[in-house]
Amino acid sequence: MHQQEPFDIEIGNMVYSVFPEEKDTYTIFKDGQEYIQIVKDTETSWLKLNPETGLPMFGMDEEVNLLGAEIQKIVGI
């Protein structure tokens, strides 16, 4: 599989740097610091990964879903 290049997305006045990891998993940087890791769950739902275990944390997170929607627009997944 071809490794995708990192890219930036802007939501409101915040710029996030997105680093693709394994399939449908992305590390998000905010203000130059590692912020969160997210993974695609369904077509419209994304999950934040627990920073200590790497396991999905279930529950609605509007920011995570907004980031995921923008990632989908860019990478076409």
C-alpha positions as CSV (number, residue, x, y, z in Angstrom):
1,M,0.0,0.0,0.0
2,H,1.3,3.5,-0.9
3,Q,1.9,5.6,2.2
4,Q,0.0,8.9,2.0
5,E,1.8,12.2,2.6
6,P,0.9,14.3,5.6
7,F,-1.4,17.3,4.9
8,D,-3.1,20.2,6.7
9,I,-6.8,20.8,7.2
10,E,-8.5,23.9,8.5
11,I,-11.6,23.9,10.6
12,G,-12.8,27.4,11.7
13,N,-9.6,29.3,12.5
14,M,-7.6,26.2,13.6
15,V,-5.2,24.4,11.4
16,Y,-4.5,20.7,12.0
17,S,-1.7,18.7,10.6
18,V,-2.8,15.2,9.6
19,F,-0.3,12.3,9.4
20,P,-1.7,9.1,7.8
21,E,-0.8,5.9,9.7
22,E,-2.2,2.5,8.9
23,K,-5.5,1.9,7.1
24,D,-8.1,4.6,8.1
25,T,-6.0,5.8,11.0
26,Y,-4.6,9.3,11.3
27,T,-2.4,11.1,13.9
28,I,-3.5,14.7,14.3
29,F,-1.2,17.6,15.4
30,K,-2.6,20.8,16.7
31,D,-0.4,23.9,17.5
32,G,2.7,21.8,16.6
33,Q,2.0,19.2,19.3
34,E,0.6,15.6,18.8
35,Y,-3.0,16.1,19.7
36,I,-5.1,12.9,19.0
37,Q,-5.2,9.7,16.9
38,I,-8.4,9.0,15.1
39,V,-9.7,6.0,13.2
40,K,-12.6,5.7,10.7
41,D,-15.5,3.6,12.3
42,T,-18.3,4.0,9.7
43,E,-19.0,6.2,6.7
44,T,-19.9,9.1,9.0
45,S,-18.4,8.2,12.3
46,W,-14.8,8.5,13.5
47,L,-13.4,7.4,16.9
48,K,-10.6,8.8,19.0
49,L,-7.9,6.3,20.0
50,N,-6.9,6.0,23.6
51,P,-3.3,7.4,23.8
52,E,-2.1,4.7,26.2
53,T,-3.8,1.6,24.7
54,G,-4.4,2.5,21.1
55,L,-7.9,1.2,21.4
56,P,-11.0,3.1,20.1
57,M,-12.8,5.2,22.6
58,F,-16.5,5.0,21.8
59,G,-18.7,8.0,22.2
60,M,-19.7,11.0,20.1
61,D,-17.0,13.6,19.7
62,E,-17.9,16.4,17.3
63,E,-14.4,17.6,16.7
64,V,-13.2,14.0,15.8
65,N,-16.1,13.6,13.4
66,L,-15.4,17.1,11.8
67,L,-11.7,16.1,11.4
68,G,-12.7,12.8,9.9
69,A,-15.1,14.4,7.4
70,E,-12.4,16.7,6.2
71,I,-9.9,13.8,5.9
72,Q,-12.5,11.9,3.8
73,K,-12.8,14.9,1.4
74,I,-9.1,15.0,0.9
75,V,-8.2,11.3,0.7
76,G,-11.4,10.1,-0.9
77,I,-12.1,7.3,1.5
